[in-house]
Amino acid sequence: MHDDASPFFIAPHRFDAVDDTGPVLDRRHELVPEPGERLLGRHRVRVAGYLLGPSDAWRSWELPALVSVTVTDRRLAYVGSGSQLSVVGGTDEPRHRRGVRLPGLVSGQIRWQWPSRLEVVPPGPGRPGQVLVVCDALRTIHQPALALAHPDGVVHLARQIRRAVAAFRLTHPELVDLSPPERDVLALRAAGGPLTADGRVTLPGSLPVEFRSRDDYYRPDGSDRAWPGPAADAASGHR
């Protein structure tokens, strides 16, 4: 299993990997599983990257078209073909365009040792349903999050991620030292069942990630805030 110490912070708060730490794709741009890795599902959703704070949420980048998301027993990987990453509010040439492997191909992944919680928002008027996969980061109170959205909602996807993360941590005790109460919570998460009423799912035993560059710990000027309403509440972690 790859270590992927810095999996998705190549440029300002994004989840793309442009070197050998990224997901391996075949000729059809589909995920190539690692030895022993099990595919659990594939989805077509919209993807955006957030940086969440104690009282605000900033959308840092978004993809303009639907992408393919693959969920396995080890990670979530996504790939979009024929679309360019758009840094929200940016005025300079994005640093992340240097060294991209294939023009028009955007890919990234989140391994299951990283997410600290899920935030699920149902669809509403003018707003797609979405789930935010939130991670903790070293040396900052801000949390990077990957938002997966679809007009019909993402409850099935959220439940699939919840079960996969919990099962992964229970079956890989060498990655994190879980307390008995944390193991009990993860066992409940792995067993399935409906989501909580407020859509917030904690995932005990998460490992923090780290930004690749010192500059990525600071917000560039002109970035957009999250759109208003329940989605913004979910992104900021407040109910």
C-alpha positions in Angstrom: 0.0 0.0 0.0 1.3 3.4 -0.9 2.1 5.8 1.9 0.8 8.9 0.1 2.1 11.2 2.8 0.8 14.3 0.9 -2.0 12.9 -1.2 -4.0 15.8 -2.6 -2.4 19.2 -1.7 -0.4 19.8 -4.8 -1.6 23.4 -5.3 -4.0 25.6 -3.4 -6.2 23.2 -1.5 -6.8 20.7 -4.3 -7.1 17.0 -4.3 -5.2 16.2 -7.5 -2.0 14.2 -7.5 0.3 14.7 -10.5 3.0 12.3 -9.6 3.3 8.6 -8.7 1.2 9.1 -5.5 -2.0 9.5 -7.6 -4.4 6.8 -8.6 -3.3 4.5 -11.5 -5.7 4.6 -14.4 -6.1 2.3 -17.4 -6.6 3.3 -21.0 -10.3 4.0 -20.4 -9.3 6.3 -17.5 -10.8 3.9 -14.9 -9.1 3.1 -11.6 -6.6 0.2 -11.7 -7.1 -1.6 -8.3 -4.1 -2.5 -6.2 -3.5 -6.1 -5.5 -6.2 -7.4 -3.2 -8.3 -4.2 -3.5 -12.1 -4.6 -3.9 -14.3 -2.3 -5.9 -17.5 -1.3 -4.1 -19.1 1.1 -6.4 -18.9 3.7 -9.2 -20.8 7.0 -9.3 -21.1 10.1 -11.5 -21.1 13.3 -9.5 -19.8 16.8 -9.4 -16.7 17.5 -7.4 -15.4 20.6 -5.6 -12.6 21.3 -3.1 -13.2 23.2 0.1 -11.2 24.6 3.0 -13.3 24.6 6.1 -12.7 26.9 9.1 -14.3 27.2 12.6 -16.9 29.7 11.3 -16.5 29.8 7.5 -16.1 27.6 4.4 -14.2 28.5 1.3 -14.7 26.8 -2.1 -11.2 26.7 -3.6 -11.7 24.8 -6.8 -14.4 23.0 -8.7 -14.8 20.8 -11.8 -17.4 22.1 -14.3 -18.6 18.6 -15.4 -19.6 15.3 -13.8 -16.7 13.0 -12.9 -16.4 9.3 -12.3 -15.9 8.4 -8.6 -14.8 4.9 -7.7 -15.2 3.6 -4.1 -13.1 0.7 -3.0 -12.4 -0.9 0.4 -9.2 1.3 0.6 -10.0 4.7 -0.9 -12.1 7.0 -3.0 -10.7 7.9 -6.4 -12.1 10.2 -9.0 -11.2 11.1 -12.6 -12.7 13.6 -15.0 -11.9 13.6 -18.7 -12.0 16.6 -21.0 -12.4 19.2 -18.3 -10.0 21.6 -16.6 -9.8 22.4 -12.9 -11.1 25.8 -12.1 -9.6 27.6 -9.1 -12.4 29.8 -7.7 -11.6 33.5 -7.5 -8.0 33.0 -8.7 -6.4 35.6 -11.0 -3.0 34.2 -11.5 -2.1 31.2 -13.6 -2.8 28.2 -11.3 0.4 26.5 -10.1 -1.2 23.1 -10.4 -1.1 23.2 -14.2 2.7 22.5 -14.1 3.5 18.8 -14.7 0.0 17.5 -15.2 0.2 14.0 -16.7 -2.5 14.2 -19.4 -4.0 17.4 -20.7 -7.7 17.6 -19.8 -7.5 14.7 -17.3 -8.0 15.5 -13.6 -7.7 12.8 -11.0 -7.3 12.4 -7.3 -8.0 10.2 -4.3 -8.6 10.0 -0.6 -7.4 7.0 1.3 -9.6 5.8 4.1 -7.1 6.5 6.9 -7.7 10.3 6.4 -11.4 11.3 6.6 -12.4 12.6 10.1 -16.1 13.0 9.3 -18.8 13.2 6.6 -21.3 16.0 6.2 -24.4 15.1 4.2 -26.8 17.8 2.8 -30.1 16.7 1.1 -31.0 18.3 -2.2 -33.1 21.5 -2.0 -34.4 24.3 -4.3 -31.6 25.2 -6.6 -29.2 23.1 -4.5 -27.9 19.6 -5.3 -27.5 17.0 -2.6 -23.9 16.7 -1.5 -21.6 14.9 0.9 -18.4 16.5 2.2 -15.5 14.1 3.0 -13.6 16.2 5.6 -10.0 15.6 6.7 -7.9 17.1 9.5 -4.6 18.8 8.6 -1.4 19.3 10.4 -0.4 22.8 11.7 -3.7 24.4 10.9 -7.2 24.6 12.3 -8.6 24.6 8.7 -9.9 21.3 7.3 -9.7 20.3 3.6 -12.8 18.7 2.3 -13.9 17.1 -1.0 -17.5 17.8 -1.9 -19.4 15.2 -4.0 -22.7 16.5 -5.3 -25.6 15.2 -7.4 -29.1 16.7 -8.0 -30.8 13.4 -6.9 -28.8 13.3 -3.6 -25.9 11.3 -2.4 -27.2 9.3 0.5 -26.2 6.0 -1.0 -22.7 7.2 -1.7 -22.4 8.7 1.8 -23.5 5.4 3.4 -21.0 3.5 1.2 -18.2 5.7 2.2 -19.1 5.5 5.9 -19.1 1.7 5.8 -15.9 1.5 3.8 -13.9 3.9 6.1 -15.1 2.1 9.3 -14.4 -1.4 7.9 -10.9 -0.3 6.7 -9.9 1.0 10.1 -11.2 -2.0 12.0 -9.3 -4.3 9.7 -6.0 -2.3 9.7 -5.2 -1.7 13.4 -1.6 -1.2 12.5 -2.4 2.2 11.0 -3.9 3.8 14.1 -4.3 3.0 17.8 -8.0 2.8 18.4 -9.5 3.0 21.9 -12.3 0.5 22.8 -15.0 3.3 22.5 -13.6 4.3 19.1 -13.8 0.7 17.9 -17.4 0.4 19.1 -18.3 3.6 17.1 -16.6 2.2 14.0 -18.4 -1.1 14.4 -21.7 0.7 14.3 -20.6 2.7 11.2 -19.5 -0.5 9.4 -22.9 -2.2 10.2 -24.8 0.3 8.0 -28.1 1.7 9.0 -29.6 5.1 8.2 -27.6 8.3 8.5 -28.1 10.6 11.5 -30.9 13.2 11.4 -28.4 16.1 11.0 -26.3 14.3 8.4 -23.1 14.5 10.3 -21.0 11.3 10.7 -17.9 11.2 12.8 -15.1 8.8 11.8 -12.9 8.0 14.8 -9.2 7.1 14.2 -8.5 9.5 11.4 -4.9 10.4 10.5 -4.2 14.1 9.6 -2.9 15.1 6.2 -0.3 17.7 5.4 -0.1 20.4 2.7 2.7 20.0 0.2 3.7 23.6 0.3 3.9 26.2 3.1 2.1 28.6 0.9 -0.9 26.3 0.8 -1.7 27.0 4.5 -2.7 30.5 3.6 -5.8 31.6 1.7 -5.2 33.5 -1.6 -7.2 36.8 -2.0 -10.4 36.7 -3.8 -11.6 33.1 -3.0 -15.3 32.4 -3.0 -17.2 31.5 0.1 -19.4 28.5 0.1 -22.9 29.0 -1.3 -25.5 30.0 1.4 -27.9 27.8 3.1 -27.6 24.3 4.6 -24.7 23.4 2.3 -22.7 26.2 3.8 -23.6 25.0 7.3 -22.4 21.5 6.4 -19.2 22.9 5.0 -18.4 24.9 8.0 -19.2 22.1 10.4 -21.9 24.1 12.2 -25.5 23.0 12.7 
